[in-house]
Amino acid sequence: MATMRAIPKFEGFRVIHPLKDEAEQKCSTEGLGHIAMSTTVRISLAVLRGYLILVTLILGYHVLDLAGVFRQIH
């Protein structure tokens, strides 16, 4: 048989403006040290860095080509 579930009545959200909210204590990063990374993570980050550098170079070439810099060289 199917069971009936009691659904609580939705009261709504309480909205607090950030300027009127109480200040909270911020987390301190002092003394945390380095994060241990596996070899797979290091390789993935290196590939990502290379990809971002390559895409940036391609974008720079495209912008210079649109500006007509390479037409003046030929």
C-alpha positions as CSV (number, residue, x, y, z in Angstrom):
1,M,0.0,0.0,0.0
2,A,1.1,3.5,-0.6
3,T,2.1,5.6,2.4
4,M,1.0,9.2,2.8
5,R,3.7,11.7,3.6
6,A,3.1,14.9,5.5
7,I,4.4,17.9,3.6
8,P,5.2,20.8,5.8
9,K,3.6,24.1,5.0
10,F,6.0,26.5,3.2
11,E,6.4,29.6,5.2
12,G,8.6,31.5,2.7
13,F,12.1,32.9,2.8
14,R,13.6,35.4,5.2
15,V,15.5,38.1,3.3
16,I,18.2,40.1,5.1
17,H,19.9,43.0,3.4
18,P,23.7,42.5,3.5
19,L,24.3,46.0,5.0
20,K,22.0,45.2,7.9
21,D,23.3,41.7,8.5
22,E,25.7,40.9,11.4
23,A,29.3,40.5,10.5
24,E,30.7,37.0,10.6
25,Q,34.1,35.9,11.6
26,K,36.3,35.2,8.5
27,C,38.3,32.1,8.1
28,S,42.1,32.4,8.4
29,T,44.3,30.6,5.9
30,E,47.5,31.1,8.0
31,G,49.3,27.8,8.7
32,L,47.3,25.7,6.3
33,G,50.3,24.7,4.2
34,H,50.3,23.1,0.7
35,I,47.6,20.9,-0.6
36,A,48.8,17.4,-1.6
37,M,48.2,16.7,-5.3
38,S,48.4,13.4,-7.0
39,T,50.4,12.9,-10.3
40,T,47.1,12.8,-12.2
41,V,46.1,16.2,-10.9
42,R,49.5,17.7,-11.7
43,I,49.3,16.4,-15.2
44,S,45.7,17.6,-15.7
45,L,46.7,21.1,-14.4
46,A,49.7,21.2,-16.7
47,V,47.6,20.2,-19.7
48,L,45.0,22.9,-18.8
49,R,47.7,25.5,-18.4
50,G,49.1,24.6,-21.9
51,Y,45.6,24.7,-23.4
52,L,44.9,28.1,-21.9
53,I,48.3,29.5,-23.2
54,L,47.6,28.0,-26.7
55,V,44.1,29.5,-26.8
56,T,45.4,32.9,-25.7
57,L,48.1,32.8,-28.4
58,I,45.5,31.9,-31.1
59,L,43.2,34.8,-29.8
60,G,46.1,37.2,-30.0
61,Y,47.0,36.1,-33.5
62,H,43.3,36.5,-34.6
63,V,43.1,40.0,-33.1
64,L,46.3,41.1,-34.8
65,D,45.1,39.6,-38.1
66,L,41.8,41.5,-37.8
67,A,43.8,44.7,-37.1
68,G,45.7,44.2,-40.3
69,V,49.1,43.8,-38.8
70,F,50.1,40.8,-40.9
71,R,48.9,42.4,-44.2
72,Q,51.5,45.1,-43.7
73,I,54.3,42.6,-43.3
74,H,53.7,40.9,-46.7
